[in-house]
Amino acid sequence: MARENIAKEALRLAADFACTIIDGPPHAEQIARSCIIASDFVALPIEPSGLSTWASDVTVRQVREAQAYKENLKCGFVVSRKIGNTVIGRDIRAMATAAGIPILEAEIEQRVAFAESMTMGKTIFEWSPRSAAARDIERLTREIVNHVKKNLHSSAEAKAANG
């Protein structure tokens, strides 16, 4: 579905589901913009590298532009491909803070199981459901769902108070 008008079709397809995840391709500005417009929460992956924080600038700008029209749009950085117990793995949070976007608590460490599952054409839950990699994704999913539910609940309360 990676095309510039993905928002309209994604919203139509998502209508029957409580949660829908759109994984957009990196550096495809028009597609990213469309994905952002269709979203309630944008998870911005950021790797432990100064280059990653620099590369996320375009997406951060697009999220800020979308928030001007869609005030309830939330976002957060997700530390991805972290190499545990390394200086750069610990320092990525300080680097990302400069963008003024919250950083989610859940972190995705670099794990062989992710590469294996992709090579086999399976999700991490199909390939290695009890692995540390699957637990990383479960923690991230729970945190994002909680952010979205809290945001939707707050929006409903605000509408009720104003309506």
N, C-alpha and C positions, 0 to 999 in steps of 0.2 A: 504493500500500500504506500510505499515511499514516494509521494508526489506532493506538489505544492498545495493542493486543495484537500489535504488529508483531514482537516478539522471537521468539515461538514460530514464526511463519510464516517469518521471515527465517532462523532457524536451520535449519529444514527445507529451505528453498530453497538454502541455502548448503552443504548437506552434500556435494554433488558437486563443489565448487570449492575450490581452494587458498586463494583470497582472495575476499572479498566486501566490497563497499563499500555502506554505507547512508548516503544523504545525507538527513538529517532536516530538517524545516522548523524555522526559528528560532522561538523563543518558544512552542512547543507542548510544555509541560512533560511531559505524560503520554507523548507520542510519543517525546520525547527520552529519557525514562527507559527506555522499552522498547528503544530503539536502543542505549543505553549497556549495558544488561544483555546484549544479544546480541553485544557487541563484545569483541575482544581489545585493540583500540587505538582511542581516541577522539581524533580530530583536531579541535581547537577553533579555528575561524577567528577571527582578531582583526585588525581593521582599524586603521590608524594614526589613532586618535582616542581620546580619553579616554572617550567614550561607549561605544565598543566594549568596552573593558575592563570598564566598569560593567555592560554588557548581558550579558557572559559569566558574571557571578557566579552566576546560577541554574544554568547548566550545570556550572560548576566544582563547585558544591555537590552536584549530582546525581552527578557522577563520584566525588567523595570518599565519598558514601554508598554507591555501588555497590562501591567498593574495599574497604569494610568486609566485604563478603560475597564478593567476587571479587578476591582479593589479587593475581592476576596481570594485572588490568586496568591497562593503561598509557594515558597520554594525553600530549598535547603541543599547545601553541599553534602555529598556522600563520599567519604574517603574510600577510594577504590584501589585495588591492587597494592594495598599497603604491605610492606615487608616488615613483619613484626620485629620488635626489639632493635630497630635501627634509628639513628638520629633523625634522618629525613622522615621516617615513618612517624616519629613523635612530633616533629616540627611542622608537619603539613597543616595542622589546625591553626597555628599562628600565622602561616602564610595566607590561608584562606580567609581569616578574620578580616583582613584589610578590605575585602570586597563588600563587607557589611551585610552578608547573607549568613543566616544561621547554619551551623554545621551539625548534621544529625549525629546522634550518639553511636548508632550502629556503623560499623566499619566492615568493609569487605577486604579480607586479606588475599594476597596473591597465593593461590593454591593450585596444585597440579590437577585436582579434580575438576576445576572449571575448564581447563584446556582439554582434558580427557572427554568430558561430557560434550563439548562442542565438536570435537573430532568425531565422536560417535553419533552426532546428530540427536542428542538427547538433552533434556533439561537436567540440572543438577539433582533434581528430585527423582528423576528416572534412573540416572546413572549411579548416584551415591547418596541415597536419601538420609542416611544417618551420619553423614560426614560433617566435619567442621564447616565446609563450604556451604552445605545445605542449611546449617544453623545460622551462618552469617546472613544468608538471604532471608531466612525466616525472621530474624531480628529486624532487618531492614524493612521488610514488608509490614510487620506489626507497627513499627515506628511511623511509617508513612501513612498507614491506615488510621492510626490514632490522630495524626496531624489533620488529615482530611475530615475525619468525623468531628473533631473539635472545631474546626473551621466551619463546617456546614452547620453544626449546632449553634455556634455563635451567630452566623448569618441569619438563621431562622429566628433566633431570639431578637435580633435587631429589627428584622422585618415586622415581627409581631408587635414590638414596642412602638414602631413608627406607623403601623398600619391600622 
